[in-house]
């Protein structure tokens, strides 16, 4: 199974539009989760705003 990691910016999303950022494709759920946490804690733009996550 492959896991697609997409982070959505809720501040730029509205009505039926979603501002999504493709991060990567991973072989394990743990790899995707670790990468998501890295982005949410360290990458400017992602760590500056509240984020909604769905697994």
Backbone as CSV, one residue per row, in Angstrom:
resi,resn,N_x,N_y,N_z,CA_x,CA_y,CA_z,C_x,C_y,C_z
1,UNK,0.853,-1.172,0.000,0.000,0.000,0.000,0.903,1.241,0.000
2,UNK,0.463,2.275,-0.680,1.171,3.550,-0.694,0.325,4.608,0.000
3,UNK,0.998,5.576,0.605,0.318,6.648,1.334,0.663,7.981,0.701
4,UNK,-0.347,8.720,0.307,-0.203,10.039,-0.301,-0.354,11.089,0.795
5,UNK,0.644,11.959,0.910,0.592,13.017,1.924,0.297,14.343,1.245
6,UNK,-0.841,14.916,1.616,-1.258,16.229,1.124,-1.630,17.065,2.337
7,UNK,-1.052,18.245,2.456,-1.419,19.169,3.521,-2.311,20.250,2.936
8,UNK,-3.372,20.583,3.637,-4.336,21.578,3.187,-4.240,22.819,4.056
9,UNK,-4.209,23.977,3.422,-4.176,25.249,4.136,-5.609,25.728,4.334
10,UNK,-6.132,25.618,5.564,-7.525,26.011,5.797,-7.751,27.512,5.630
11,UNK,-6.707,28.320,5.802,-6.843,29.766,5.646,-7.080,30.159,4.184
12,UNK,-6.569,29.363,3.256,-6.717,29.671,1.828,-7.841,28.871,1.175
13,UNK,-8.491,28.009,1.930,-9.569,27.177,1.405,-10.920,27.785,1.766
14,UNK,-11.884,27.617,0.880,-13.217,28.173,1.113,-14.242,27.419,0.272
15,UNK,-15.472,27.448,0.687,-16.596,26.812,-0.012,-16.177,25.448,-0.574
16,UNK,-16.210,25.311,-1.892,-15.848,24.050,-2.543,-14.418,24.052,-3.058
17,UNK,-13.582,24.974,-2.595,-12.186,25.068,-3.030,-11.259,24.711,-1.872
18,UNK,-10.236,23.930,-2.172,-9.274,23.514,-1.162,-7.862,23.793,-1.668
19,UNK,-7.076,24.549,-0.912,-5.689,24.848,-1.273,-4.811,23.738,-0.698
20,UNK,-4.440,22.789,-1.563,-3.702,21.604,-1.147,-2.257,21.668,-1.624
21,UNK,-1.374,21.079,-0.832,0.040,21.002,-1.171,0.444,19.535,-1.169
22,UNK,0.847,19.036,-2.325,1.310,17.660,-2.454,2.695,17.570,-1.836
23,UNK,2.862,16.711,-0.846,4.137,16.571,-0.162,4.889,15.340,-0.651
24,UNK,4.225,14.234,-0.795,4.924,13.053,-1.271,4.112,11.789,-1.197
25,UNK,4.715,10.732,-1.721,4.123,9.400,-1.731,5.045,8.504,-0.903
26,UNK,4.489,7.752,0.039,5.296,7.001,0.993,4.882,5.534,1.031
27,UNK,5.839,4.675,1.345,5.574,3.242,1.424,4.878,2.836,2.714
28,UNK,5.063,3.624,3.781,4.428,3.274,5.050,3.688,4.484,5.620
29,UNK,2.678,4.188,6.423,1.928,5.247,7.091,2.845,6.027,8.039
30,UNK,3.777,5.312,8.689,4.690,5.955,9.626,5.590,6.968,8.921
31,UNK,6.079,6.642,7.723,6.888,7.594,6.955,6.089,8.851,6.636
32,UNK,4.838,8.678,6.227,3.970,9.816,5.911,3.714,10.649,7.159
33,UNK,3.429,9.992,8.273,3.165,10.705,9.529,4.405,11.464,9.997
34,UNK,5.578,10.833,9.931,6.819,11.499,10.340,7.101,12.723,9.477
35,UNK,6.878,12.595,8.185,7.101,13.715,7.272,6.108,14.834,7.542
36,UNK,4.846,14.487,7.770,3.832,15.496,8.092,4.222,16.250,9.362
37,UNK,4.646,15.533,10.384,5.034,16.182,11.628,6.239,17.092,11.425
38,UNK,7.178,16.673,10.586,8.343,17.518,10.287,7.891,18.828,9.636
39,UNK,7.007,18.737,8.637,6.504,19.943,7.967,5.765,20.840,8.955
40,UNK,4.917,20.240,9.786,4.083,21.018,10.692,4.890,21.684,11.804
41,UNK,6.062,21.156,12.116,6.887,21.717,13.180,8.013,22.611,12.676
42,UNK,8.483,22.398,11.437,9.721,23.030,11.007,9.662,23.885,9.741
43,UNK,8.726,23.657,8.876,8.729,24.327,7.575,7.887,25.599,7.637
44,UNK,8.528,26.717,7.322,7.846,28.010,7.350,6.600,27.948,6.464
45,UNK,5.532,28.488,6.954,4.267,28.452,6.231,3.359,27.355,6.747
46,UNK,3.942,26.216,7.117,3.151,25.131,7.693,3.139,25.227,9.212
47,UNK,4.276,25.602,9.810,4.344,25.645,11.275,3.772,26.937,11.842
48,UNK,3.446,27.900,10.981,2.978,29.216,11.452,1.465,29.283,11.674
49,UNK,0.720,28.294,11.197,-0.739,28.353,11.236,-1.314,27.052,11.744
50,UNK,-2.508,27.079,12.335,-3.150,25.836,12.757,-3.459,24.961,11.536
51,UNK,-3.344,23.666,11.713,-3.530,22.741,10.597,-4.530,21.672,11.006
52,UNK,-5.359,21.260,10.054,-6.293,20.177,10.258,-5.721,18.951,9.554
53,UNK,-5.585,17.849,10.264,-5.018,16.650,9.662,-6.060,15.560,9.586
54,UNK,-5.955,14.750,8.546,-6.818,13.587,8.354,-5.934,12.431,7.943
55,UNK,-6.071,11.321,8.636,-5.299,10.131,8.268,-6.215,9.091,7.697
